[in-house]
Amino acid sequence: MSERGRARPAARGDGLEPRSDPQLPSGRHGLPREEVLSNQRERILRALAATIARYGYDGSSVERIVKRAGVSRRTFYEQFADREQAYLEAYDEAAGCLLERLRAAWEEPGGGAGQLRQCLRSMLETVAAEPRLARTFMIDVLAVGPPALERRERHMRSFAALLERGARAHDGSPAPPLAADGLAAAIYEAVLTRVSRGQTEELPGLLEDLHSFCLMIFHYSAVAEPS
């Protein structure tokens, strides 16, 4: 299955689109320009995600995005150079939000193995709760091109850094970088498989297997370290 050639389901009208975002009052409203721009930007990014969820990246024209956002094409291009830039910013925000949740899970009590388990649970439950967004930012990223894939790699490295933290908590020493990167990629692939099949409801059920897998990798990485 090629990255750019993945088949997408037909456009849907089954109520999966999110609620409409609040628009600014028409006419003179006296709001600061910064607030107006922030509101418009947020509406555009939400509309972009919803439009891609329905039509795929290739089918999500600027016209469709601005119609859903309730803004003009001029407003869109005042905020973003093009559709790709808008997608990249939306991707960064979504990935950043997920990583923030995972880092917050690490702050919960429970010891190293327990904190790792909480981190994995947070990831699986977050993705399972947002199947549209998961598809938009895990499947459609493949159609956007190299800049999007570079961002995906950067965020994957941030996830791998959290796993390295788990390795240190497990036995006092970090896993080799390649081990952490490989582990992050394996977890991502397990999640991606369920997202691509439309089986995100199965994700929380992977928790015990993924947790055990991480601990096993940490154990054998430590054993392999030279004395």
ZASEDO-638959 format. One record per atom (N, C-alpha, C): residue number from 0; residue in one letter; x, y, z negated. Coordinates in nm, 3 decimals. Example, Ala and Ser with C-alpha at 12.3 -4.5 7.8 and 13.67 -1.06 7.14 Angstrom:
   k r       x       y       z
   0 a   1.319  -0.569  -0.780
   0 a   1.230  -0.450  -0.780
   0 a   1.320  -0.330  -0.780
   1 s   1.285  -0.225  -0.708
   1 s   1.367  -0.106  -0.714
   1 s   1.290   0.003  -0.787
end
This chain:
   k r       x       y       z
   0 m   0.086  -0.121   0.000
   0 m   0.000   0.000   0.000
   0 m   0.088   0.124   0.000
   1 s   0.085   0.202   0.106
   1 s   0.170   0.320   0.116
   1 s   0.119   0.430   0.025
   2 e   0.211   0.517  -0.016
   2 e   0.174   0.623  -0.110
   2 e   0.075   0.719  -0.048
   3 r   0.098   0.757   0.076
   3 r   0.011   0.857   0.137
   3 r  -0.110   0.795   0.204
   4 g  -0.114   0.660   0.208
   4 g  -0.222   0.597   0.282
   4 g  -0.322   0.526   0.195
   5 r  -0.321   0.554   0.066
   5 r  -0.419   0.489  -0.021
   5 r  -0.559   0.529   0.018
   6 a  -0.647   0.430   0.030
   6 a  -0.786   0.462   0.062
   6 a  -0.855   0.521  -0.060
   7 r  -0.945   0.615  -0.036
   7 r  -1.023   0.676  -0.144
   7 r  -1.169   0.640  -0.125
   8 p  -1.244   0.637  -0.235
   8 p  -1.387   0.613  -0.221
   8 p  -1.453   0.729  -0.150
   9 a  -1.568   0.704  -0.096
   9 a  -1.642   0.810  -0.029
   9 a  -1.678   0.920  -0.129
  10 a  -1.700   1.039  -0.077
  10 a  -1.740   1.150  -0.163
  10 a  -1.866   1.113  -0.238
  11 r  -1.870   1.153  -0.366
  11 r  -1.980   1.110  -0.451
  11 r  -2.064   1.227  -0.497
  12 g  -2.190   1.202  -0.517
  12 g  -2.278   1.303  -0.574
  12 g  -2.350   1.243  -0.693
  13 d  -2.276   1.169  -0.776
  13 d  -2.338   1.090  -0.881
  13 d  -2.323   1.152  -1.019
  14 g  -2.305   1.284  -1.022
  14 g  -2.300   1.349  -1.153
  14 g  -2.165   1.345  -1.219
  15 l  -2.059   1.307  -1.148
  15 l  -1.928   1.300  -1.208
  15 l  -1.862   1.437  -1.217
  16 e  -1.913   1.535  -1.145
  16 e  -1.851   1.667  -1.149
  16 e  -1.877   1.731  -1.284
  17 p  -1.780   1.808  -1.336
  17 p  -1.796   1.872  -1.466
  17 p  -1.897   1.985  -1.459
  18 r  -1.937   2.034  -1.574
  18 r  -2.030   2.146  -1.580
  18 r  -1.966   2.269  -1.517
  19 s  -2.050   2.360  -1.473
  19 s  -1.998   2.482  -1.411
  19 s  -1.922   2.564  -1.514
  20 d  -1.813   2.626  -1.472
  20 d  -1.736   2.711  -1.561
  20 d  -1.802   2.846  -1.574
  21 p  -1.793   2.910  -1.690
  21 p  -1.857   3.040  -1.709
  21 p  -1.796   3.145  -1.619
  22 q  -1.881   3.220  -1.552
  22 q  -1.833   3.326  -1.465
  22 q  -1.846   3.460  -1.536
  23 l  -1.766   3.554  -1.491
  23 l  -1.772   3.687  -1.548
  23 l  -1.903   3.754  -1.508
  24 p  -1.952   3.846  -1.589
  24 p  -2.074   3.918  -1.551
  24 p  -2.051   3.997  -1.424
  25 s  -2.155   4.006  -1.340
  25 s  -2.143   4.080  -1.215
  25 s  -2.144   4.230  -1.243
  26 g  -2.096   4.305  -1.143
  26 g  -2.095   4.449  -1.158
  26 g  -1.985   4.496  -1.252
  27 r  -2.000   4.616  -1.302
  27 r  -1.902   4.671  -1.395
  27 r  -1.915   4.602  -1.531
  28 h  -1.804   4.551  -1.579
  28 h  -1.810   4.481  -1.708
  28 h  -1.710   4.535  -1.808
  29 g  -1.615   4.615  -1.764
  29 g  -1.522   4.677  -1.856
  29 g  -1.419   4.583  -1.917
  30 l  -1.408   4.462  -1.865
  30 l  -1.312   4.367  -1.920
  30 l  -1.171   4.401  -1.871
  31 p  -1.070   4.376  -1.955
  31 p  -0.931   4.401  -1.911
  31 p  -0.897   4.316  -1.790
  32 r  -0.813   4.369  -1.703
  32 r  -0.776   4.298  -1.581
  32 r  -0.713   4.163  -1.614
  33 e  -0.633   4.159  -1.721
  33 e  -0.568   4.033  -1.757
  33 e  -0.670   3.925  -1.789
  34 e  -0.779   3.964  -1.855
  34 e  -0.883   3.867  -1.888
  34 e  -0.956   3.821  -1.762
  35 v  -0.978   3.912  -1.671
  35 v  -1.044   3.877  -1.544
  35 v  -0.958   3.778  -1.467
  36 l  -0.829   3.807  -1.454
  36 l  -0.740   3.719  -1.380
  36 l  -0.729   3.582  -1.445
  37 s  -0.724   3.579  -1.577
  37 s  -0.715   3.452  -1.648
  37 s  -0.841   3.368  -1.627
  38 n  -0.957   3.432  -1.632
  38 n  -1.082   3.362  -1.609
  38 n  -1.089   3.307  -1.467
  39 q  -1.049   3.388  -1.370
  39 q  -1.052   3.343  -1.231
  39 q  -0.957   3.226  -1.210
  40 r  -0.837   3.236  -1.267
  40 r  -0.739   3.130  -1.251
  40 r  -0.790   3.000  -1.309
  41 e  -0.847   3.006  -1.428
  41 e  -0.898   2.884  -1.492
  41 e  -1.009   2.822  -1.409
  42 r  -1.099   2.905  -1.356
  42 r  -1.208   2.853  -1.273
  42 r  -1.154   2.788  -1.145
  43 i  -1.053   2.848  -1.086
  43 i  -0.996   2.791  -0.963
  43 i  -0.932   2.656  -0.992
  44 l  -0.856   2.647  -1.100
  44 l  -0.788   2.521  -1.132
  44 l  -0.889   2.411  -1.165
  45 r  -0.994   2.446  -1.239
  45 r  -1.097   2.346  -1.269
  45 r  -1.170   2.304  -1.142
  46 a  -1.198   2.401  -1.057
  46 a  -1.266   2.369  -0.931
  46 a  -1.179   2.283  -0.843
  47 l  -1.049   2.310  -0.841
  47 l  -0.957   2.229  -0.762
  47 l  -0.959   2.084  -0.808
  48 a  -0.950   2.063  -0.940
  48 a  -0.950   1.925  -0.992
  48 a  -1.081   1.855  -0.959
  49 a  -1.193   1.925  -0.975
  49 a  -1.323   1.863  -0.948
  49 a  -1.339   1.834  -0.798
  50 t  -1.289   1.924  -0.713
  50 t  -1.302   1.904  -0.568
  50 t  -1.216   1.787  -0.522
  51 i  -1.094   1.778  -0.574
  51 i  -1.008   1.666  -0.538
  51 i  -1.067   1.535  -0.588
  52 a  -1.126   1.536  -0.707
  52 a  -1.188   1.415  -0.759
  52 a  -1.298   1.365  -0.666
  53 r  -1.363   1.456  -0.598
  53 r  -1.473   1.417  -0.509
  53 r  -1.427   1.385  -0.367
  54 y  -1.337   1.469  -0.313
  54 y  -1.301   1.456  -0.172
  54 y  -1.160   1.405  -0.146
  55 g  -1.078   1.390  -0.251
  55 g  -0.938   1.360  -0.230
  55 g  -0.861   1.486  -0.199
  56 y  -0.730   1.480  -0.209
  56 y  -0.650   1.601  -0.185
  56 y  -0.663   1.648  -0.041
  57 d  -0.653   1.556   0.054
  57 d  -0.658   1.595   0.194
  57 d  -0.792   1.657   0.232
  58 g  -0.899   1.618   0.163
  58 g  -1.031   1.671   0.195
  58 g  -1.071   1.792   0.114
  59 s  -0.979   1.841   0.031
  59 s  -1.011   1.954  -0.057
  59 s  -0.956   2.083   0.001
  60 s  -1.033   2.143   0.087
  60 s  -0.991   2.268   0.150
  60 s  -1.005   2.383   0.052
  61 v  -0.935   2.491   0.083
  61 v  -0.948   2.612   0.002
  61 v  -1.093   2.659   0.002
  62 e  -1.161   2.645   0.115
  62 e  -1.302   2.685   0.123
  62 e  -1.387   2.611   0.021
  63 r  -1.367   2.481   0.010
  63 r  -1.444   2.404  -0.088
  63 r  -1.409   2.444  -0.230
  64 i  -1.282   2.469  -0.254
  64 i  -1.239   2.504  -0.389
  64 i  -1.297   2.637  -0.433
  65 v  -1.289   2.739  -0.346
  65 v  -1.338   2.870  -0.387
  65 v  -1.490   2.872  -0.398
  66 k  -1.556   2.794  -0.315
  66 k  -1.702   2.787  -0.326
  66 k  -1.742   2.731  -0.461
  67 r  -1.673   2.626  -0.505
  67 r  -1.705   2.567  -0.635
  67 r  -1.667   2.660  -0.750
  68 a  -1.555   2.732  -0.733
  68 a  -1.508   2.822  -0.840
  68 a  -1.591   2.950  -0.848
  69 g  -1.662   2.983  -0.738
  69 g  -1.739   3.106  -0.736
  69 g  -1.652   3.230  -0.720
  70 v  -1.542   3.214  -0.644
  70 v  -1.454   3.327  -0.618
  70 v  -1.433   3.338  -0.467
  71 s  -1.373   3.447  -0.424
  71 s  -1.347   3.468  -0.282
  71 s  -1.212   3.406  -0.243
  72 r  -1.193   3.388  -0.113
  72 r  -1.062   3.342  -0.065
  72 r  -0.954   3.443  -0.103
  73 r  -0.987   3.570  -0.097
  73 r  -0.890   3.672  -0.134
  73 r  -0.846   3.653  -0.278
  74 t  -0.941   3.626  -0.367
  74 t  -0.907   3.603  -0.507
  74 t  -0.817   3.482  -0.523
  75 f  -0.847   3.376  -0.448
  75 f  -0.763   3.256  -0.455
  75 f  -0.619   3.290  -0.418
  76 y  -0.601   3.362  -0.307
  76 y  -0.466   3.390  -0.260
  76 y  -0.397   3.500  -0.340
  77 e  -0.472   3.573  -0.420
  77 e  -0.409   3.664  -0.516
  77 e  -0.347   3.587  -0.632
  78 q  -0.402   3.468  -0.659
  78 q  -0.355   3.386  -0.772
  78 q  -0.252   3.283  -0.729
  79 f  -0.268   3.226  -0.609
  79 f  -0.183   3.116  -0.565
  79 f  -0.140   3.137  -0.420
  80 a  -0.019   3.093  -0.388
  80 a   0.031   3.105  -0.251
  80 a  -0.049   3.016  -0.157
  81 d  -0.086   2.898  -0.204
  81 d  -0.160   2.803  -0.122
  81 d  -0.220   2.695  -0.211
  82 r  -0.287   2.599  -0.149
  82 r  -0.351   2.491  -0.224
  82 r  -0.249   2.407  -0.299
  83 e  -0.132   2.386  -0.238
  83 e  -0.030   2.303  -0.304
  83 e   0.017   2.367  -0.434
  84 q   0.041   2.496  -0.432
  84 q   0.085   2.562  -0.555
  84 q  -0.023   2.551  -0.663
  85 a  -0.149   2.567  -0.625
  85 a  -0.258   2.554  -0.722
  85 a  -0.259   2.413  -0.781
  86 y  -0.242   2.313  -0.696
  86 y  -0.239   2.175  -0.747
  86 y  -0.123   2.155  -0.842
  87 l  -0.005   2.204  -0.807
  87 l   0.113   2.186  -0.892
  87 l   0.093   2.250  -1.028
  88 e   0.031   2.366  -1.030
  88 e   0.007   2.432  -1.159
  88 e  -0.097   2.355  -1.240
  89 a  -0.201   2.305  -1.172
  89 a  -0.301   2.224  -1.242
  89 a  -0.238   2.096  -1.296
  90 y  -0.150   2.036  -1.216
  90 y  -0.080   1.913  -1.258
  90 y   0.004   1.940  -1.382
  91 d   0.080   2.049  -1.380
  91 d   0.164   2.082  -1.495
  91 d   0.080   2.103  -1.620
  92 e  -0.034   2.169  -1.605
  92 e  -0.119   2.193  -1.722
  92 e  -0.175   2.063  -1.777
  93 a  -0.221   1.975  -1.688
  93 a  -0.278   1.848  -1.734
  93 a  -0.172   1.762  -1.800
  94 a  -0.054   1.751  -1.737
  94 a   0.053   1.670  -1.795
  94 a   0.102   1.730  -1.925
  95 g   0.111   1.862  -1.930
  95 g   0.154   1.928  -2.052
  95 g   0.057   1.905  -2.167
  96 c  -0.072   1.909  -2.136
  96 c  -0.173   1.884  -2.239
  96 c  -0.161   1.742  -2.293
  97 l  -0.142   1.644  -2.203
  97 l  -0.128   1.505  -2.247
  97 l  -0.004   1.489  -2.335
  98 l   0.108   1.548  -2.294
  98 l   0.231   1.536  -2.373
  98 l   0.215   1.601  -2.509
  99 e   0.143   1.712  -2.515
  99 e   0.118   1.776  -2.645
  99 e   0.041   1.681  -2.737
 100 r  -0.056   1.612  -2.682
 100 r  -0.132   1.516  -2.764
 100 r  -0.042   1.403  -2.812
 101 l   0.047   1.357  -2.725
 101 l   0.135   1.248  -2.765
 101 l   0.233   1.293  -2.872
 102 r   0.285   1.414  -2.858
 102 r   0.376   1.465  -2.961
 102 r   0.303   1.483  -3.093
 103 a   0.178   1.529  -3.087
 103 a   0.099   1.544  -3.210
 103 a   0.077   1.410  -3.277
 104 a   0.058   1.304  -3.197
 104 a   0.039   1.170  -3.253
 104 a   0.162   1.125  -3.331
 105 w   0.279   1.169  -3.287
 105 w   0.403   1.134  -3.358
 105 w   0.409   1.196  -3.496
 106 e   0.335   1.303  -3.517
 106 e   0.341   1.371  -3.646
 106 e   0.250   1.305  -3.750
 107 e   0.168   1.211  -3.707
 107 e   0.083   1.141  -3.802
 107 e   0.168   1.043  -3.883
 108 p   0.133   1.021  -4.010
 108 p   0.211   0.926  -4.092
 108 p   0.194   0.783  -4.040
 109 g   0.291   0.697  -4.073
 109 g   0.278   0.558  -4.034
 109 g   0.409   0.489  -4.005
 110 g   0.523   0.560  -4.021
 110 g   0.651   0.497  -3.993
 110 g   0.675   0.489  -3.844
 111 g   0.797   0.450  -3.805
 111 g   0.836   0.450  -3.665
 111 g   0.746   0.368  -3.576
 112 a   0.726   0.240  -3.611
 112 a   0.642   0.154  -3.527
 112 a   0.498   0.202  -3.526
 113 g   0.451   0.250  -3.642
 113 g   0.314   0.301  -3.649
 113 g   0.295   0.427  -3.568
 114 q   0.395   0.515  -3.570
 114 q   0.386   0.639  -3.491
 114 q   0.389   0.609  -3.342
 115 l   0.472   0.513  -3.303
 115 l   0.474   0.472  -3.163
 115 l   0.338   0.419  -3.121
 116 r   0.277   0.339  -3.207
 116 r   0.145   0.282  -3.177
 116 r   0.042   0.394  -3.162
 117 q   0.048   0.495  -3.249
 117 q  -0.046   0.607  -3.241
 117 q  -0.025   0.686  -3.113
 118 c   0.100   0.700  -3.073
 118 c   0.132   0.772  -2.950
 118 c   0.073   0.700  -2.829
 119 l   0.094   0.568  -2.823
 119 l   0.040   0.490  -2.713
 119 l  -0.112   0.491  -2.712
 120 r  -0.172   0.482  -2.830
 120 r  -0.318   0.484  -2.839
 120 r  -0.372   0.617  -2.787
 121 s  -0.307   0.727  -2.825
 121 s  -0.351   0.858  -2.779
 121 s  -0.346   0.867  -2.628
 122 m  -0.238   0.817  -2.568
 122 m  -0.226   0.821  -2.422
 122 m  -0.336   0.740  -2.355
 123 l  -0.356   0.617  -2.400
 123 l  -0.453   0.528  -2.337
 123 l  -0.596   0.581  -2.353
 124 e  -0.629   0.630  -2.471
 124 e  -0.764   0.680  -2.494
 124 e  -0.790   0.810  -2.418
 125 t  -0.688   0.895  -2.408
 125 t  -0.705   1.021  -2.334
 125 t  -0.730   0.994  -2.187
 126 v  -0.652   0.907  -2.127
 126 v  -0.670   0.876  -1.985
 126 v  -0.804   0.805  -1.963
 127 a  -0.840   0.713  -2.053
 127 a  -0.966   0.640  -2.038
 127 a  -1.086   0.735  -2.045
 128 a  -1.073   0.842  -2.123
 128 a  -1.184   0.936  -2.140
 128 a  -1.200   1.031  -2.022
 129 e  -1.098   1.039  -1.935
 129 e  -1.102   1.133  -1.822
 129 e  -1.068   1.060  -1.692
 130 p  -1.153   0.967  -1.649
 130 p  -1.119   0.889  -1.528
 130 p  -1.105   0.974  -1.402
 131 r  -1.187   1.079  -1.388
 131 r  -1.175   1.165  -1.270
 131 r  -1.041   1.236  -1.267
 132 l  -1.005   1.296  -1.381
 132 l  -0.879   1.369  -1.386
 132 l  -0.761   1.273  -1.372
 133 a  -0.774   1.154  -1.429
 133 a  -0.667   1.056  -1.416
 133 a  -0.642   1.024  -1.269
 134 r  -0.750   1.006  -1.195
 134 r  -0.735   0.976  -1.052
 134 r  -0.677   1.096  -0.978
 135 t  -0.722   1.215  -1.013
 135 t  -0.673   1.336  -0.947
 135 t  -0.524   1.354  -0.966
 136 f  -0.475   1.326  -1.088
 136 f  -0.335   1.355  -1.118
 136 f  -0.244   1.233  -1.118
 137 m  -0.300   1.114  -1.096
 137 m  -0.214   0.996  -1.086
 137 m  -0.217   0.935  -0.946
 138 i  -0.330   0.945  -0.877
 138 i  -0.340   0.890  -0.742
 138 i  -0.316   0.998  -0.638
 139 d  -0.386   1.110  -0.651
 139 d  -0.375   1.214  -0.549
 139 d  -0.240   1.284  -0.548
 140 v  -0.165   1.275  -0.657
 140 v  -0.031   1.333  -0.658
 140 v   0.055   1.274  -0.547
 141 l   0.025   1.151  -0.507
 141 l   0.103   1.084  -0.403
 141 l   0.082   1.149  -0.266
 142 a  -0.031   1.216  -0.248
 142 a  -0.061   1.278  -0.118
 142 a  -0.009   1.420  -0.107
 143 v   0.037   1.477  -0.218
 143 v   0.073   1.619  -0.218
 143 v   0.211   1.642  -0.158
 144 g   0.304   1.551  -0.186
 144 g   0.437   1.566  -0.128
 144 g   0.547   1.573  -0.230
 145 p   0.671   1.592  -0.185
 145 p   0.788   1.587  -0.274
 145 p   0.782   1.678  -0.396
 146 p   0.736   1.805  -0.385
 146 p   0.734   1.888  -0.506
 146 p   0.649   1.828  -0.617
 147 a   0.537   1.766  -0.582
 147 a   0.452   1.704  -0.683
 147 a   0.520   1.581  -0.743
 148 l   0.587   1.503  -0.659
 148 l   0.655   1.384  -0.710
 148 l   0.772   1.423  -0.800
 149 e   0.838   1.535  -0.770
 149 e   0.945   1.584  -0.858
 149 e   0.889   1.622  -0.994
 150 r   0.773   1.685  -0.994
 150 r   0.710   1.720  -1.122
 150 r   0.672   1.594  -1.199
 151 r   0.620   1.495  -1.127
 151 r   0.584   1.370  -1.194
 151 r   0.707   1.310  -1.260
 152 e   0.821   1.310  -1.193
 152 e   0.943   1.255  -1.251
 152 e   0.985   1.334  -1.374
 153 r   0.971   1.465  -1.370
 153 r   1.009   1.546  -1.485
 153 r   0.921   1.515  -1.606
 154 h   0.792   1.501  -1.583
 154 h   0.703   1.470  -1.694
 154 h   0.724   1.326  -1.743
 155 m   0.758   1.235  -1.653
 155 m   0.790   1.100  -1.693
 155 m   0.913   1.098  -1.784
 156 r   1.010   1.185  -1.753
 156 r   1.130   1.194  -1.838
 156 r   1.093   1.243  -1.978
 157 s   0.998   1.335  -1.986
 157 s   0.951   1.381  -2.117
 157 s   0.885   1.268  -2.194
 158 f   0.809   1.185  -2.124
 158 f   0.747   1.069  -2.188
 158 f   0.855   0.970  -2.233
 159 a   0.956   0.949  -2.148
 159 a   1.066   0.859  -2.184
 159 a   1.139   0.911  -2.309
 160 a   1.148   1.043  -2.323
 160 a   1.213   1.100  -2.441
 160 a   1.136   1.066  -2.568
 161 l   1.003   1.062  -2.558
 161 l   0.924   1.019  -2.673
 161 l   0.952   0.873  -2.706
 162 l   0.968   0.790  -2.605
 162 l   0.999   0.649  -2.629
 162 l   1.138   0.634  -2.691
 163 e   1.232   0.718  -2.650
 163 e   1.364   0.717  -2.713
 163 e   1.353   0.751  -2.861
 164 r   1.264   0.842  -2.892
 164 r   1.239   0.876  -3.032
 164 r   1.187   0.754  -3.107
 165 g   1.101   0.677  -3.040
 165 g   1.052   0.554  -3.101
 165 g   1.162   0.454  -3.125
 166 a   1.258   0.446  -3.032
 166 a   1.369   0.353  -3.049
 166 a   1.455   0.392  -3.169
 167 r   1.480   0.522  -3.184
 167 r   1.559   0.567  -3.300
 167 r   1.488   0.536  -3.430
 168 a   1.355   0.555  -3.431
 168 a   1.279   0.525  -3.552
 168 a   1.277   0.375  -3.580
 169 h   1.289   0.296  -3.473
 169 h   1.280   0.150  -3.488
 169 h   1.406   0.093  -3.552
 170 d   1.524   0.133  -3.505
 170 d   1.645   0.073  -3.561
 170 d   1.759   0.172  -3.584
 171 g   1.727   0.300  -3.576
 171 g   1.827   0.401  -3.608
 171 g   1.915   0.444  -3.493
 172 s   1.898   0.387  -3.375
 172 s   1.978   0.426  -3.260
 172 s   1.889   0.435  -3.137
 173 p   1.918   0.528  -3.047
 173 p   1.833   0.541  -2.928
 173 p   1.854   0.427  -2.830
 174 a   1.749   0.395  -2.756
 174 a   1.764   0.299  -2.648
 174 a   1.847   0.363  -2.538
 175 p   1.921   0.285  -2.461
 175 p   1.993   0.342  -2.345
 175 p   1.895   0.417  -2.255
 176 p   1.937   0.529  -2.198
 176 p   1.845   0.608  -2.114
 176 p   1.775   0.526  -2.006
 177 l   1.847   0.435  -1.942
 177 l   1.785   0.354  -1.837
 177 l   1.674   0.267  -1.893
 178 a   1.693   0.216  -2.016
 178 a   1.590   0.133  -2.078
 178 a   1.465   0.216  -2.106
 179 a   1.484   0.338  -2.158
 179 a   1.369   0.424  -2.188
 179 a   1.297   0.465  -2.059
 180 d   1.374   0.499  -1.957
 180 d   1.312   0.538  -1.829
 180 d   1.236   0.421  -1.768
 181 g   1.295   0.301  -1.774
 181 g   1.228   0.183  -1.720
 181 g   1.102   0.149  -1.797
 182 l   1.108   0.167  -1.928
 182 l   0.991   0.140  -2.011
 182 l   0.879   0.239  -1.980
 183 a   0.914   0.366  -1.965
 183 a   0.814   0.467  -1.930
 183 a   0.751   0.435  -1.796
 184 a   0.833   0.393  -1.699
 184 a   0.781   0.359  -1.567
 184 a   0.689   0.238  -1.573
 185 a   0.723   0.139  -1.654
 185 a   0.639   0.019  -1.666
 185 a   0.504   0.053  -1.727
 186 i   0.505   0.138  -1.829
 186 i   0.379   0.178  -1.892
 186 i   0.294   0.258  -1.794
 187 y   0.359   0.351  -1.722
 187 y   0.288   0.432  -1.623
 187 y   0.224   0.342  -1.517
 188 e   0.297   0.243  -1.471
 188 e   0.245   0.153  -1.368
 188 e   0.125   0.074  -1.419
 189 a   0.131   0.030  -1.545
 189 a   0.018  -0.043  -1.603
 189 a  -0.107   0.044  -1.608
 190 v  -0.089   0.172  -1.643
 190 v  -0.202   0.265  -1.647
 190 v  -0.250   0.296  -1.506
 191 l  -0.155   0.323  -1.415
 191 l  -0.189   0.357  -1.276
 191 l  -0.271   0.246  -1.210
 192 t  -0.235   0.121  -1.237
 192 t  -0.307   0.008  -1.179
 192 t  -0.455   0.012  -1.217
 193 r  -0.483   0.038  -1.345
 193 r  -0.624   0.044  -1.389
 193 r  -0.695   0.165  -1.331
 194 v  -0.625   0.277  -1.324
 194 v  -0.686   0.398  -1.268
 194 v  -0.721   0.377  -1.122
 195 s  -0.629   0.319  -1.045
 195 s  -0.653   0.300  -0.902
 195 s  -0.765   0.201  -0.876
 196 r  -0.788   0.107  -0.968
 196 r  -0.896   0.010  -0.953
 196 r  -1.028   0.060  -1.010
 197 g  -1.027   0.179  -1.070
 197 g  -1.149   0.228  -1.135
 197 g  -1.181   0.154  -1.262
 198 q  -1.078   0.104  -1.332
 198 q  -1.096   0.024  -1.453
 198 q  -1.035   0.094  -1.574
 199 t  -1.054   0.225  -1.584
 199 t  -0.994   0.299  -1.694
 199 t  -1.050   0.257  -1.830
 200 e  -1.171   0.201  -1.831
 200 e  -1.228   0.157  -1.958
 200 e  -1.147   0.044  -2.020
 201 e  -1.062  -0.021  -1.942
 201 e  -0.979  -0.130  -1.994
 201 e  -0.852  -0.079  -2.063
 202 l  -0.820   0.048  -2.046
 202 l  -0.692   0.098  -2.095
 202 l  -0.672   0.083  -2.246
 203 p  -0.770   0.118  -2.331
 203 p  -0.746   0.101  -2.474
 203 p  -0.712  -0.043  -2.512
 204 g  -0.760  -0.139  -2.435
 204 g  -0.732  -0.279  -2.465
 204 g  -0.588  -0.319  -2.437
 205 l  -0.511  -0.231  -2.373
 205 l  -0.369  -0.260  -2.347
 205 l  -0.280  -0.224  -2.465
 206 l  -0.336  -0.161  -2.566
 206 l  -0.254  -0.104  -2.673
 206 l  -0.160  -0.206  -2.737
 207 e  -0.213  -0.319  -2.781
 207 e  -0.129  -0.415  -2.855
 207 e  -0.018  -0.470  -2.767
 208 d  -0.050  -0.500  -2.641
 208 d   0.052  -0.555  -2.551
 208 d   0.162  -0.452  -2.523
 209 l   0.123  -0.327  -2.498
 209 l   0.223  -0.225  -2.469
 209 l   0.308  -0.195  -2.593
 210 h   0.244  -0.193  -2.709
 210 h   0.319  -0.167  -2.833
 210 h   0.422  -0.277  -2.857
 211 s   0.381  -0.401  -2.843
 211 s   0.473  -0.514  -2.862
 211 s   0.585  -0.510  -2.757
 212 f   0.550  -0.475  -2.635
 212 f   0.649  -0.468  -2.528
 212 f   0.755  -0.363  -2.561
 213 c   0.712  -0.245  -2.608
 213 c   0.808  -0.141  -2.646
 213 c   0.902  -0.189  -2.756
 214 l   0.846  -0.249  -2.859
 214 l   0.929  -0.295  -2.970
 214 l   1.027  -0.403  -2.925
 215 m   0.984  -0.487  -2.834
 215 m   1.074  -0.591  -2.782
 215 m   1.190  -0.527  -2.706
 216 i   1.160  -0.428  -2.621
 216 i   1.266  -0.360  -2.546
 216 i   1.361  -0.290  -2.641
 217 f   1.307  -0.224  -2.743
 217 f   1.393  -0.156  -2.840
 217 f   1.486  -0.256  -2.908
 218 h   1.431  -0.371  -2.945
 218 h   1.510  -0.473  -3.016
 218 h   1.625  -0.523  -2.929
 219 y   1.595  -0.559  -2.805
 219 y   1.698  -0.615  -2.719
 219 y   1.797  -0.509  -2.672
 220 s   1.750  -0.383  -2.662
 220 s   1.844  -0.276  -2.628
 220 s   1.945  -0.257  -2.738
 221 a   1.897  -0.265  -2.864
 221 a   1.988  -0.250  -2.978
 221 a   2.086  -0.367  -2.985
 222 v   2.039  -0.487  -2.956
 222 v   2.127  -0.603  -2.958
 222 v   2.236  -0.589  -2.853
 223 a   2.199  -0.530  -2.738
 223 a   2.294  -0.518  -2.628
 223 a   2.397  -0.408  -2.650
 224 e   2.373  -0.318  -2.746
 224 e   2.467  -0.210  -2.771
 224 e   2.599  -0.265  -2.819
 225 p   2.712  -0.215  -2.771
 225 p   2.840  -0.263  -2.820
 225 p   2.862  -0.225  -2.965
 226 s   2.932  -0.308  -3.037
 226 s   2.956  -0.282  -3.179
 226 s   3.067  -0.177  -3.195
end
